[in-house]
Amino acid sequence: MKLAIDDKEYEQSAQGNLLSILLEAGAFVDAPCGGKGRCGKCRVIAAGALSPLTDAERKLLSPAELAANTRLACETVLLGDARVQIISHADIDVCAQGDAVDFEVTAEFDAAQNVGMAVDIGTTTVVAYFHELATGRLLYTASGINGQRVYGADVISRIGACIENSENLAAQQKIMVSQLNRYIADFERVTGASANRIGQAVIVANTTMQHLLCGLDPAGIASAPFTPKSLFGYEQNGAELGINISGTVYHAPSISAYVGADITAGLYASGAAYDDRPALFIDIGTNGEMALASKDRLVCCSTAAGPAFEGAHIKYGVGGVAGAIEKVTCQENALHIETIGGLPPIGICGSGIIDAAAAALQAGGMDDTGRILDTDEAEGFIVHYIDDDEGEIVLDKASGISLTQQDVREIQLAKAAIAAGVNTLLHESGLTLKEIDKLYIAGGFGAHINKASACAIGLLPAALLDKIVFVGNAAGMGAQRALLTADGKARLRALADRAQYLELSGHAFFQDSYIEEMMFPERQ
């Protein structure tokens, strides 16, 4: 039978689940729930010999979408010839060239292999930086959505996929190796340089992503006593991994099962672990890793914040792509939105989600328990944005994009985890917020949030508003430093050895704080 995907035809030998078939064909389909039929994000436009609509599709797709032949790939079975158009909004790669780095370059290298690659494999995004090893000059950057997302938006979903079917481990490894090789091929195409010049690569990632890249069974990470196969910190030939470089790959050291090499690298690059006065370091992402550094201790934990701030489990959630609502503010008795690129809105990304919750609180559209008020309870302009029938706040009336009650609950779960983690680190270290000199916020997403909005919803401590320092992709910067300095890898190793990991599962103080932090701060 014939299957056309975005006008490219494939011969398909057997019937099967459409999502699985699309993945096998190399197509990217956003599926943050791991193909369980819950998130509704794996939308495609499909026609031909397909299975009937399922109850999940009728529930998650609008009448207009159904009329336009929109299907959920995970719920659809290919029965014969069909045509499919991919409409996921996630797979956007950005490539650029840049200048030299802002630190002294002391890399050791072979003259014939004078290019290095620093890679940050995030649960959501994968970034690769290609540098000239002699000068540190940035030759090329490639980034894109982590292709493993089709197995779930968070690490637990991806581990679960491996547990359910052992073949999914090899499949996820193949996805990542292929993605890195695509970046390398793009580097060759754009710069005209050969991949044979790439003599070194440094890879940082959370511990699960490292396992999936190396084909190591991650099952031990998912259940007590949370024992990974490896905490890495070693080197191997790129060819052994299937990565198309002629040199070696250094897997940066992780700290624990849930505090990975991305945090080790972030602490290194930001300088948070070297400050004279106490400092907090938070990577606001799916895993919610954080550290509290003081003169005597470096304590880390992971709060399992979940992927809500990255658009997953949010009705209209999308990644940080063109058309995503990235800002929501209250202006002149109205909700004002801004989208990435100034394009018509297609959904709402993480920074917009935080802004939307803060704006809803500010305007009196929901109370401190997170309940969206009815129009007869609310006052002021927000009344005109509340849809009583759906129990949601409409952010953009033209597109119908809204903040739903379930969205708010997801936000509360995520922000409570981060806030409770901070409280627990302070408690265990015997410190107070007044003693914290700086709060470093890391991660590509963290760099885009409005700190006032983050404090307004209780995601970050309001007492530290003026001490917040955004450090961007600190993990990627740490990988770059480790690549381009002679002592970089040793510094990563020293930080990993110094760090103490605090396990929060079953931690009584964390559990109590988590419940308390579910509430939003009172409206000021």
ZASEKE-964696 format. One record per residue (C-alpha): residue in one letter; z, y, x. Coordinates in steps of 0.5 Angstrom, whole numbers, padded with zeros to 4 digits, always signed. Last residue first. Example, Ala and Ser with C-alpha at 12.3 -4.5 7.8 and 13.67 -1.06 7.14 Angstrom:
<recs>
s+0014-0002+0027
a+0016-0009+0025
</recs>
This chain:
<recs>
q+0092+0085-0003
r+0090+0078-0007
e+0095+0073-0006
p+0093+0068+0000
f+0089+0062-0003
m+0093+0056-0004
m+0091+0049-0001
e+0095+0052+0005
e+0102+0049+0002
i+0099+0042+0002
y+0097+0042+0009
s+0103+0045+0011
d+0107+0039+0008
q+0102+0034+0011
f+0102+0037+0018
f+0110+0037+0018
a+0110+0030+0016
h+0105+0027+0021
g+0102+0021+0018
s+0095+0023+0021
l+0096+0029+0025
e+0095+0026+0032
l+0097+0031+0038
y+0093+0030+0044
q+0096+0032+0050
a+0091+0036+0055
r+0091+0036+0063
d+0087+0030+0064
a+0081+0033+0060
l+0082+0039+0063
a+0082+0036+0070
r+0076+0032+0068
l+0072+0038+0066
r+0074+0042+0072
a+0071+0036+0076
k+0065+0037+0073
g+0064+0044+0074
d+0066+0044+0081
a+0059+0045+0084
t+0057+0050+0079
l+0050+0050+0075
l+0051+0043+0070
a+0058+0044+0069
r+0057+0051+0067
q+0051+0050+0062
a+0055+0044+0059
g+0061+0049+0058
m+0056+0054+0055
g+0054+0049+0050
a+0061+0047+0048
a+0063+0055+0048
n+0057+0056+0043
g+0059+0063+0040
v+0066+0066+0044
f+0068+0070+0038
v+0075+0073+0040
i+0080+0074+0034
k+0086+0078+0036
d+0085+0083+0031
l+0086+0078+0025
l+0091+0074+0029
a+0097+0076+0023
a+0091+0074+0018
p+0092+0067+0020
l+0085+0064+0020
l+0082+0060+0014
g+0087+0063+0009
i+0082+0066+0004
a+0083+0073+0006
c+0083+0071+0014
a+0076+0068+0014
s+0073+0074+0010
a+0076+0079+0015
k+0073+0075+0021
n+0066+0075+0018
i+0063+0068+0020
h+0057+0068+0024
a+0060+0066+0031
g+0064+0061+0028
f+0058+0057+0026
g+0055+0056+0033
g+0062+0054+0035
a+0068+0057+0038
i+0073+0062+0035
y+0078+0064+0041
l+0085+0067+0038
k+0088+0071+0043
d+0095+0073+0045
i+0099+0068+0041
e+0107+0070+0041
k+0107+0073+0035
l+0104+0067+0031
t+0110+0063+0033
l+0111+0058+0039
g+0115+0052+0039
s+0109+0048+0042
e+0110+0043+0036
h+0111+0048+0031
l+0105+0052+0034
l+0100+0046+0034
t+0103+0044+0027
n+0101+0051+0024
v+0094+0051+0027
g+0093+0045+0024
a+0095+0047+0017
a+0091+0053+0017
i+0085+0048+0019
a+0086+0043+0014
a+0088+0048+0009
k+0081+0051+0010
a+0077+0045+0009
l+0081+0043+0003
q+0081+0049+0000
i+0073+0050+0001
e+0072+0043-0002
r+0076+0046-0008
v+0072+0052-0009
d+0065+0048-0009
q+0068+0044-0015
q+0069+0050-0019
t+0062+0053-0017
l+0060+0058-0013
s+0053+0060-0016
i+0045+0060-0014
g+0042+0062-0021
s+0036+0064-0017
a+0035+0071-0021
k+0042+0071-0022
d+0045+0071-0015
l+0052+0070-0014
v+0054+0066-0021
i+0061+0065-0021
e+0062+0058-0024
g+0066+0055-0030
e+0059+0052-0033
d+0060+0055-0040
d+0064+0060-0038
d+0059+0063-0033
i+0062+0069-0029
y+0058+0074-0026
h+0059+0080-0031
v+0066+0079-0031
i+0066+0080-0024
f+0065+0088-0026
g+0072+0089-0028
e+0077+0084-0031
a+0078+0077-0031
e+0082+0073-0037
d+0077+0073-0042
t+0071+0072-0038
d+0074+0065-0036
l+0078+0065-0029
i+0075+0061-0023
r+0082+0057-0021
g+0083+0057-0013
t+0090+0057-0014
d+0091+0064-0012
d+0087+0066-0018
m+0079+0067-0019
g+0074+0072-0021
g+0079+0078-0019
a+0074+0082-0015
q+0078+0080-0008
l+0079+0073-0010
a+0071+0072-0011
a+0069+0076-0005
a+0073+0072-0001
a+0070+0065-0004
a+0063+0068-0003
d+0065+0071+0004
i+0067+0064+0006
i+0061+0060+0003
g+0056+0066+0006
s+0059+0064+0013
g+0057+0057+0011
c+0050+0057+0008
i+0048+0059+0001
g+0042+0057-0002
i+0035+0058-0003
p+0035+0066-0003
p+0029+0070-0003
l+0028+0072+0004
g+0032+0078+0008
g+0031+0073+0015
i+0038+0070+0013
t+0040+0072+0006
e+0044+0078+0004
i+0048+0078-0002
h+0052+0084-0006
l+0056+0083-0012
a+0057+0089-0016
n+0062+0094-0017
e+0060+0099-0012
q+0060+0094-0007
c+0063+0087-0006
t+0061+0083-0001
v+0057+0076+0000
k+0053+0075+0007
e+0049+0069+0009
i+0045+0067+0003
a+0040+0062+0006
g+0033+0064+0006
a+0031+0062+0013
v+0036+0057+0015
g+0044+0057+0017
g+0045+0050+0013
v+0044+0049+0006
g+0050+0049+0000
y+0047+0050-0007
k+0052+0045-0010
i+0057+0045-0004
h+0059+0038-0001
a+0055+0040+0005
g+0054+0047+0007
e+0056+0047+0014
f+0063+0050+0012
a+0064+0044+0007
p+0063+0039+0013
g+0070+0036+0013
a+0076+0039+0016
a+0078+0033+0019
t+0084+0037+0023
s+0083+0035+0030
c+0089+0036+0035
c+0090+0039+0042
v+0096+0041+0046
l+0095+0044+0053
r+0102+0046+0056
d+0106+0049+0061
k+0103+0056+0061
s+0100+0056+0054
a+0094+0053+0051
l+0094+0051+0044
a+0088+0047+0042
m+0083+0046+0036
e+0078+0041+0033
g+0076+0042+0026
n+0072+0036+0025
t+0066+0039+0021
g+0066+0045+0024
i+0071+0051+0026
d+0072+0050+0033
i+0079+0053+0034
f+0082+0055+0041
l+0089+0059+0041
a+0092+0062+0046
p+0099+0063+0050
r+0099+0068+0055
d+0097+0067+0063
d+0090+0065+0060
y+0087+0059+0064
a+0086+0054+0058
a+0082+0059+0054
g+0077+0061+0059
s+0072+0060+0054
a+0067+0056+0058
y+0073+0051+0060
l+0076+0050+0053
g+0069+0050+0050
a+0067+0044+0055
t+0073+0040+0054
i+0072+0042+0046
d+0065+0039+0046
a+0068+0033+0051
g+0071+0030+0044
v+0078+0031+0041
y+0077+0026+0035
a+0078+0019+0039
s+0081+0023+0045
i+0080+0028+0051
s+0073+0027+0052
p+0070+0027+0059
a+0063+0030+0060
h+0057+0025+0060
y+0053+0026+0066
v+0046+0024+0066
t+0042+0023+0072
g+0035+0024+0074
s+0027+0022+0072
i+0028+0025+0065
n+0025+0022+0059
i+0032+0019+0056
g+0031+0012+0054
l+0039+0011+0056
e+0038+0007+0062
a+0032+0012+0064
g+0037+0018+0064
n+0041+0014+0070
q+0048+0014+0069
e+0054+0019+0070
y+0061+0018+0068
g+0067+0022+0064
f+0067+0018+0058
l+0073+0017+0053
s+0070+0010+0052
k+0070+0005+0047
p+0075+0009+0042
t+0081+0007+0040
f+0084+0010+0033
p+0090+0006+0032
a+0089+0007+0027
s+0082+0007+0023
a+0075+0010+0024
i+0075+0011+0032
g+0075+0003+0033
a+0068+0003+0029
p+0065+0007+0034
d+0061+0001+0037
l+0057+0004+0043
g+0050+0005+0043
c+0050+0011+0048
l+0048+0016+0044
l+0052+0014+0038
h+0058+0013+0042
q+0058+0020+0045
m+0057+0023+0038
t+0063+0019+0036
t+0067+0023+0042
n+0065+0030+0040
a+0059+0032+0044
v+0057+0034+0051
i+0051+0032+0055
v+0050+0034+0063
a+0043+0033+0065
q+0040+0033+0072
g+0034+0032+0076
i+0029+0035+0071
r+0023+0036+0075
n+0020+0029+0073
a+0020+0032+0066
s+0014+0036+0068
a+0013+0044+0068
g+0008+0047+0064
t+0013+0052+0061
v+0011+0051+0053
r+0009+0044+0053
e+0014+0041+0058
f+0020+0044+0055
d+0017+0041+0048
a+0016+0034+0051
i+0024+0035+0053
y+0026+0037+0046
r+0022+0031+0043
n+0026+0027+0048
l+0032+0029+0046
q+0031+0028+0039
s+0028+0021+0040
v+0034+0019+0044
m+0038+0022+0038
i+0034+0018+0033
k+0034+0012+0037
q+0042+0012+0038
q+0042+0013+0030
a+0038+0007+0029
a+0042+0002+0034
l+0048+0004+0031
n+0045+0003+0024
e+0043-0004+0026
s+0050-0006+0025
n+0050-0005+0018
e+0056-0003+0014
i+0060-0001+0020
c+0055+0003+0023
a+0054+0007+0016
g+0061+0008+0016
i+0061+0011+0023
r+0056+0016+0021
s+0060+0017+0014
i+0066+0018+0019
v+0063+0023+0023
d+0061+0028+0018
a+0054+0030+0014
g+0052+0023+0013
y+0047+0018+0015
v+0041+0022+0014
r+0045+0027+0019
q+0043+0023+0025
g+0037+0028+0026
n+0042+0033+0028
i+0039+0040+0026
g+0035+0043+0031
s+0035+0047+0038
a+0031+0048+0044
t+0032+0053+0049
y+0027+0054+0055
l+0027+0056+0062
l+0034+0059+0063
r+0035+0062+0070
g+0041+0059+0074
t+0038+0061+0080
a+0037+0054+0084
l+0038+0050+0078
e+0033+0053+0074
h+0035+0051+0067
f+0033+0048+0061
y+0038+0049+0055
a+0039+0043+0049
v+0042+0044+0043
v+0043+0039+0037
t+0046+0042+0031
t+0050+0038+0025
t+0055+0033+0029
g+0054+0037+0035
i+0050+0034+0041
d+0051+0040+0046
v+0046+0039+0052
a+0045+0042+0059
m+0038+0040+0062
g+0037+0041+0070
v+0031+0043+0073
n+0030+0043+0081
q+0028+0036+0082
a+0023+0036+0088
a+0028+0041+0092
d+0034+0036+0090
f+0040+0039+0087
e+0047+0042+0088
a+0049+0047+0083
t+0053+0053+0086
v+0051+0058+0081
e+0055+0064+0080
f+0056+0066+0073
d+0053+0071+0068
v+0047+0066+0067
a+0040+0068+0069
d+0035+0070+0063
g+0032+0067+0057
q+0026+0063+0054
a+0026+0061+0047
c+0026+0055+0042
v+0028+0055+0035
d+0028+0048+0031
i+0028+0048+0024
d+0030+0041+0020
a+0035+0043+0015
h+0031+0046+0008
s+0029+0039+0005
i+0023+0040+0001
i+0019+0033+0004
q+0013+0032+0000
v+0011+0025-0002
r+0005+0021-0005
a+0005+0014-0007
d+0002+0008-0007
g+0006+0002-0009
l+0014+0000-0011
l+0017+0006-0007
v+0025+0006-0010
t+0028+0012-0011
e+0035+0014-0011
c+0036+0015-0004
a+0030+0020-0004
l+0032+0024-0010
r+0026+0026-0014
t+0023+0032-0016
n+0016+0031-0020
a+0016+0038-0022
a+0018+0037-0029
l+0025+0034-0026
e+0026+0040-0022
a+0025+0044-0028
p+0030+0040-0032
s+0035+0041-0026
l+0037+0035-0022
l+0044+0032-0020
k+0045+0029-0027
r+0038+0026-0029
e+0038+0024-0021
a+0045+0020-0021
d+0043+0017-0028
t+0037+0014-0025
l+0029+0016-0026
p+0024+0010-0026
s+0022+0007-0020
l+0016+0009-0016
a+0008+0008-0016
g+0006+0015-0015
a+0009+0022-0015
a+0014+0025-0011
i+0017+0032-0009
v+0023+0031-0005
r+0030+0032-0006
c+0035+0029-0001
k+0041+0034-0002
g+0043+0031-0009
c+0050+0030-0006
r+0052+0024-0009
g+0047+0019-0009
k+0050+0015-0003
g+0045+0016+0002
g+0049+0018+0007
c+0053+0024+0003
p+0049+0029+0008
a+0042+0027+0006
d+0037+0032+0009
v+0031+0029+0010
f+0027+0029+0016
a+0021+0024+0017
g+0020+0019+0023
a+0017+0014+0019
e+0023+0010+0019
l+0027+0015+0016
l+0022+0016+0010
i+0022+0009+0009
s+0030+0009+0009
l+0030+0015+0004
l+0025+0011-0001
n+0028+0005-0002
g+0024-0001-0001
q+0017-0004-0002
a+0013-0007+0003
s+0008-0006+0008
q+0007+0001+0008
e+0001+0004+0011
y+0002+0011+0013
e-0002+0017+0011
k-0001+0025+0013
d-0001+0030+0007
d+0006+0031+0007
i+0008+0024+0007
a+0002+0020+0004
l+0004+0012+0003
k-0001+0007+0002
m+0000+0000+0000
</recs>
